[in-house]
């Protein structure tokens, strides 16, 4: 059996909630805040999820603002 997702499609990208450059800022600052050991502002997301979403949005050409 080959490495495919459950839907049978190859190359399906993971979903990231970051859809604009403006949204990338708070995610990056929250990750930096956690690495520095300061108080968290986004309580509903884990550090690993923050890191994953920022990594997924890294190569995308994002608009400055979302519609």
DRENDO-1510 file (C-alpha; in Angstrom, 1 decimal, always signed):
<recs>
REC; n; res; u; v; w
REC; 1; UNK; +0.0; +0.0; +0.0 .
REC; 2; UNK; +1.4; +3.5; -0.9 .
REC; 3; UNK; +1.5; +6.5; +1.4 .
REC; 4; UNK; -1.7; +8.3; +0.5 .
REC; 5; UNK; -4.2; +10.3; +2.5 .
REC; 6; UNK; -7.5; +8.7; +3.5 .
REC; 7; UNK; -9.3; +10.3; +0.6 .
REC; 8; UNK; -6.9; +8.7; -1.9 .
REC; 9; UNK; -5.4; +11.9; -3.3 .
REC; 10; UNK; -1.6; +12.5; -3.4 .
REC; 11; UNK; -0.1; +15.8; -2.4 .
REC; 12; UNK; -3.0; +17.1; -0.3 .
REC; 13; UNK; -1.8; +20.1; +1.7 .
REC; 14; UNK; -2.6; +20.4; +5.4 .
REC; 15; UNK; -5.0; +23.1; +6.4 .
REC; 16; UNK; -3.6; +26.2; +8.1 .
REC; 17; UNK; -5.8; +29.0; +9.6 .
REC; 18; UNK; -3.3; +31.7; +8.4 .
REC; 19; UNK; -4.6; +33.2; +5.1 .
REC; 20; UNK; -2.9; +36.6; +5.1 .
REC; 21; UNK; +0.3; +38.3; +6.2 .
REC; 22; UNK; -1.6; +40.3; +8.8 .
REC; 23; UNK; -2.7; +37.0; +10.5 .
REC; 24; UNK; +0.8; +35.6; +10.4 .
REC; 25; UNK; +2.0; +38.4; +12.8 .
REC; 26; UNK; +0.0; +37.3; +15.9 .
REC; 27; UNK; +0.9; +33.7; +15.4 .
REC; 28; UNK; +4.6; +34.6; +15.2 .
REC; 29; UNK; +4.5; +36.9; +18.2 .
REC; 30; UNK; +2.7; +34.2; +20.3 .
REC; 31; UNK; +5.3; +31.6; +19.4 .
REC; 32; UNK; +8.1; +34.0; +20.4 .
REC; 33; UNK; +6.3; +34.9; +23.6 .
REC; 34; UNK; +6.1; +31.2; +24.5 .
REC; 35; UNK; +9.7; +30.6; +23.7 .
REC; 36; UNK; +10.7; +33.4; +26.0 .
REC; 37; UNK; +8.6; +31.9; +28.8 .
REC; 38; UNK; +6.2; +34.8; +29.0 .
REC; 39; UNK; +2.4; +34.7; +29.6 .
REC; 40; UNK; +0.3; +33.3; +26.8 .
REC; 41; UNK; -2.4; +35.2; +25.0 .
REC; 42; UNK; -3.7; +32.4; +22.8 .
REC; 43; UNK; -4.9; +29.7; +25.2 .
REC; 44; UNK; -6.7; +27.6; +22.7 .
REC; 45; UNK; -3.8; +26.5; +20.6 .
REC; 46; UNK; -0.7; +24.4; +21.5 .
REC; 47; UNK; +2.9; +25.5; +20.8 .
REC; 48; UNK; +3.3; +22.6; +18.4 .
REC; 49; UNK; +0.2; +23.8; +16.4 .
REC; 50; UNK; +1.5; +27.3; +16.3 .
REC; 51; UNK; +4.9; +26.0; +14.9 .
REC; 52; UNK; +3.1; +23.8; +12.4 .
REC; 53; UNK; +0.8; +26.6; +11.1 .
REC; 54; UNK; +3.6; +29.0; +10.7 .
REC; 55; UNK; +5.7; +26.4; +8.8 .
REC; 56; UNK; +2.8; +25.6; +6.5 .
REC; 57; UNK; +2.2; +29.3; +5.7 .
REC; 58; UNK; +5.9; +30.0; +5.2 .
REC; 59; UNK; +6.1; +29.2; +1.5 .
REC; 60; UNK; +2.7; +30.6; +0.5 .
REC; 61; UNK; +2.3; +33.9; -1.3 .
REC; 62; UNK; -0.2; +35.5; +1.1 .
REC; 63; UNK; -2.2; +38.7; +0.5 .
REC; 64; UNK; -1.6; +41.6; +3.0 .
REC; 65; UNK; -5.1; +41.3; +4.2 .
REC; 66; UNK; -7.8; +38.7; +4.0 .
REC; 67; UNK; -11.1; +39.5; +2.3 .
</recs>
